[in-house]
């Protein structure tokens, strides 16, 4: 099989925030969630959710993973028990500084705008830069904990970095990406998460938020993730699609939905 060009990535959306990224000879995994459906998970401060869908790919069928890009380790919809057991077999785990201290095992912790480099024999190096996230309303960080996104750069990208937004609301920190990172391909965490116990407060972006952010970041392609498979998501795909359909063409025409569990090739 001929090697994939450096500006083409193969993405497999496994479910929720979990995506297998095959790029430049690397196999990278975001936010491993591989538990079966049916279990409820506590997120702290009276919040919880139930997993509604099985992963589209099992750990046994996943194959080797060179690195895990973990936006945060303390919520079960981003790292569950099966996903946690996977971490020691990954070549590298990159996450928040506080998460790396909890995980141990040589995990690399990054603060926003700090960069680490993935290096491997016979493959181009990948620069991984943490990007800002705020996983809730203003002043909520001491309660909800640290979260980061990731911008990935390697030689041969045509349009710009591959950016993973991470679980975040729309705020000034994440909007900095528009001025600091040329983005070719964006994986955007959506769902408009809310919990009854905290009323109207949101913990991830709505589709309307995403339209504003993508209008500023202007990726070549934007892929929605983290919008299905859990009870606490407040915006389904159909609701998100309606909002995107009404967006300006520079956003609307760049949205690409991935079929769950099916490898899809895209340019970056």
C-alpha positions as CSV (number, residue, x, y, z in Angstrom):
1,X,0.0,0.0,0.0
2,X,1.4,3.4,-1.0
3,X,2.1,5.8,1.9
4,X,-0.5,8.5,2.5
5,X,0.7,12.0,1.5
6,X,1.7,14.3,4.3
7,X,-1.2,16.6,3.7
8,X,-3.8,13.8,4.0
9,X,-5.0,12.3,7.3
10,X,-7.3,9.4,7.9
11,X,-9.8,10.0,10.7
12,X,-11.9,7.3,12.4
13,X,-14.5,8.8,14.8
14,X,-14.9,6.0,17.4
15,X,-17.6,7.9,19.3
16,X,-17.9,11.0,21.6
17,X,-14.5,12.7,21.6
18,X,-12.6,9.6,20.6
19,X,-10.9,9.9,17.2
20,X,-8.1,7.8,15.7
21,X,-5.8,10.1,13.7
22,X,-3.5,8.4,11.1
23,X,-1.1,11.0,9.8
24,X,2.5,11.2,8.6
25,X,3.1,7.6,9.6
26,X,1.7,8.2,13.1
27,X,-1.3,6.7,14.8
28,X,-2.7,9.2,17.4
29,X,-5.8,8.8,19.6
30,X,-7.8,11.5,21.2
31,X,-9.6,11.1,24.6
32,X,-9.9,7.3,24.8
33,X,-13.5,6.2,25.7
34,X,-14.1,2.5,25.2
35,X,-16.4,1.4,27.9
36,X,-19.7,-0.2,26.8
37,X,-22.9,1.7,26.9
38,X,-25.2,1.7,30.0
39,X,-23.0,3.0,32.8
40,X,-23.4,6.3,34.6
41,X,-20.4,8.5,35.5
42,X,-20.1,11.2,38.2
43,X,-18.4,14.4,37.1
44,X,-18.4,16.1,40.5
45,X,-20.5,18.7,42.3
46,X,-23.7,16.7,41.7
47,X,-23.3,16.4,37.9
48,X,-23.4,13.0,36.1
49,X,-24.3,11.4,32.9
50,X,-25.0,8.0,31.3
51,X,-23.2,6.6,28.3
52,X,-25.8,5.7,25.6
53,X,-23.7,4.2,22.8
54,X,-21.0,1.5,22.5
55,X,-17.7,2.5,20.9
56,X,-17.7,1.9,17.2
57,X,-14.2,0.3,17.4
58,X,-13.1,-1.8,20.4
59,X,-9.7,-1.6,22.0
60,X,-8.9,-5.1,20.7
61,X,-9.6,-3.9,17.1
62,X,-7.9,-0.5,17.5
63,X,-4.3,-1.6,16.8
64,X,-1.1,0.1,18.1
65,X,-1.3,3.7,19.3
66,X,1.8,5.9,19.1
67,X,0.4,8.7,21.3
68,X,-2.7,9.7,23.2
69,X,-3.8,13.3,23.1
70,X,-5.9,13.6,26.3
71,X,-7.7,16.9,26.7
72,X,-8.4,16.1,30.3
73,X,-8.3,13.0,32.5
74,X,-11.0,13.7,35.2
75,X,-14.3,13.2,33.3
76,X,-15.5,9.8,32.2
77,X,-16.8,11.0,28.9
78,X,-13.2,11.9,27.9
79,X,-11.3,9.1,29.7
80,X,-13.2,6.1,31.0
81,X,-11.9,2.9,32.7
82,X,-11.2,1.0,29.5
83,X,-9.5,4.0,28.0
84,X,-7.4,4.5,31.1
85,X,-6.1,0.9,30.9
86,X,-5.0,1.7,27.3
87,X,-2.7,4.5,28.3
88,X,0.4,2.4,29.4
89,X,0.5,0.8,26.0
90,X,0.6,4.1,24.1
91,X,4.0,5.5,23.2
92,X,3.3,8.9,24.7
93,X,0.4,10.5,26.6
94,X,0.1,14.3,26.2
95,X,-2.4,16.1,28.5
96,X,-2.8,18.9,31.0
97,X,0.0,19.6,33.5
98,X,-2.3,18.6,36.4
99,X,-3.5,15.5,34.5
100,X,0.1,14.4,33.8
101,X,0.8,14.5,37.5
102,X,-2.2,12.3,38.2
103,X,-1.6,9.8,35.4
104,X,2.2,9.5,36.0
105,X,4.1,7.0,33.8
106,X,5.9,9.7,31.9
107,X,2.9,11.5,30.7
108,X,3.7,14.9,29.2
109,X,1.8,17.8,30.8
110,X,1.3,21.0,28.8
111,X,-0.1,24.4,29.8
112,X,-1.8,26.5,27.0
113,X,0.6,27.6,24.3
114,X,3.4,25.2,25.4
115,X,4.7,22.8,22.8
116,X,6.1,19.3,22.9
117,X,7.4,17.3,19.9
118,X,6.6,13.7,19.0
119,X,9.6,12.0,17.4
120,X,9.9,8.5,15.9
121,X,12.3,6.7,13.6
122,X,11.4,7.0,9.9
123,X,8.6,9.5,10.5
124,X,8.4,13.3,10.5
125,X,8.3,14.9,13.9
126,X,4.9,16.3,15.0
127,X,4.8,19.5,17.1
128,X,1.9,19.4,19.6
129,X,0.9,22.8,21.0
130,X,-1.7,23.0,23.8
131,X,-4.4,25.5,23.1
132,X,-6.7,27.2,25.7
133,X,-10.0,25.7,27.0
134,X,-12.4,26.7,29.6
135,X,-14.8,23.9,30.4
136,X,-17.6,26.0,31.9
137,X,-18.7,29.5,32.9
138,X,-16.4,32.2,34.1
139,X,-14.6,31.4,37.4
140,X,-15.5,27.7,37.1
141,X,-11.9,26.4,36.5
142,X,-11.3,25.5,40.2
143,X,-14.5,23.3,40.0
144,X,-14.3,21.8,36.5
145,X,-10.6,21.5,36.3
146,X,-8.0,22.1,33.6
147,X,-8.6,21.2,30.0
148,X,-6.5,21.8,26.8
149,X,-6.9,21.5,23.1
150,X,-4.1,20.6,20.7
151,X,-2.7,22.0,17.5
152,X,-0.6,19.5,15.5
153,X,1.9,20.5,13.0
154,X,4.1,18.4,10.7
155,X,6.0,19.0,7.5
156,X,3.9,18.9,4.3
157,X,0.6,20.1,5.6
158,X,-1.0,22.1,2.9
159,X,-3.6,24.3,4.7
160,X,-2.4,24.4,8.2
161,X,-2.4,22.6,11.5
162,X,-4.8,19.9,12.7
163,X,-6.6,21.4,15.6
164,X,-8.5,19.6,18.4
165,X,-10.6,22.2,20.2
166,X,-11.1,20.2,23.4
167,X,-14.1,20.6,25.7
168,X,-14.6,24.3,26.0
169,X,-17.1,27.1,25.9
170,X,-16.7,30.0,23.6
171,X,-14.5,32.6,25.4
172,X,-11.4,34.8,24.8
173,X,-8.9,32.1,25.4
174,X,-10.0,29.6,22.7
175,X,-10.6,32.6,20.3
176,X,-6.9,33.3,20.5
177,X,-6.4,30.3,18.1
178,X,-7.7,32.4,15.3
179,X,-4.8,34.8,15.6
180,X,-2.0,32.3,16.5
181,X,-2.6,29.1,14.5
182,X,-3.3,28.7,10.8
183,X,-5.8,25.7,10.9
184,X,-6.3,23.3,8.1
185,X,-8.5,20.7,9.8
186,X,-10.4,21.2,13.0
187,X,-12.1,18.7,15.3
188,X,-14.6,20.7,17.2
189,X,-16.2,19.5,20.5
190,X,-19.8,20.4,20.6
191,X,-22.9,19.1,22.5
192,X,-23.9,22.3,24.4
193,X,-23.5,20.4,27.7
194,X,-25.7,21.5,30.6
195,X,-26.7,19.8,33.9
196,X,-30.0,20.3,35.8
197,X,-28.1,21.0,39.0
198,X,-26.3,24.0,37.5
199,X,-29.2,25.4,35.6
200,X,-28.4,27.4,32.4
201,X,-24.6,27.2,32.6
202,X,-22.9,25.6,29.6
203,X,-19.8,23.4,29.7
204,X,-19.2,22.9,26.0
205,X,-19.9,24.9,22.8
206,X,-23.3,25.0,21.2
207,X,-23.5,25.0,17.4
208,X,-24.0,28.7,17.4
209,X,-20.9,29.2,19.4
210,X,-19.0,27.0,16.9
211,X,-20.2,29.1,14.0
212,X,-18.7,32.2,15.6
213,X,-15.4,30.4,16.4
214,X,-15.1,28.7,13.0
215,X,-15.8,32.0,11.3
216,X,-12.8,33.4,13.0
217,X,-10.4,30.4,12.8
218,X,-11.4,29.7,9.2
219,X,-10.2,26.0,8.9
220,X,-10.3,24.4,5.5
221,X,-12.5,21.6,7.0
222,X,-14.3,21.4,10.4
223,X,-15.4,18.0,11.8
224,X,-17.9,17.9,14.7
225,X,-17.2,15.5,17.5
226,X,-18.3,15.0,21.1
227,X,-22.0,15.6,20.4
228,X,-23.5,12.0,20.6
229,X,-23.5,8.9,22.7
230,X,-24.1,10.6,26.2
231,X,-27.1,11.7,28.0
232,X,-25.7,15.1,29.0
233,X,-25.4,16.4,25.5
234,X,-28.1,19.0,24.9
235,X,-27.8,19.5,21.2
236,X,-28.2,16.5,18.9
237,X,-26.8,16.2,15.4
238,X,-30.1,17.3,13.8
239,X,-30.1,20.5,15.9
240,X,-26.5,21.2,15.1
241,X,-27.1,20.6,11.4
242,X,-29.9,23.2,11.4
243,X,-27.7,25.8,13.0
244,X,-24.8,25.1,10.5
245,X,-27.2,25.2,7.6
246,X,-28.0,28.8,8.5
247,X,-24.4,29.8,8.9
248,X,-22.4,31.9,6.4
249,X,-21.1,29.9,3.5
250,X,-17.5,30.3,4.7
251,X,-18.5,28.1,7.7
252,X,-21.4,26.1,6.3
253,X,-19.4,24.8,3.3
254,X,-16.5,23.6,5.4
255,X,-18.4,21.3,7.8
256,X,-17.7,17.6,7.3
257,X,-19.6,15.0,9.3
258,X,-17.8,11.7,9.7
259,X,-19.6,8.4,9.7
260,X,-19.1,6.8,13.1
261,X,-16.5,4.0,12.9
262,X,-15.6,4.5,9.2
263,X,-12.1,5.7,8.3
264,X,-12.3,8.9,6.3
265,X,-9.5,10.7,4.5
266,X,-9.3,14.5,4.7
267,X,-6.7,17.2,3.8
268,X,-4.9,19.3,6.3
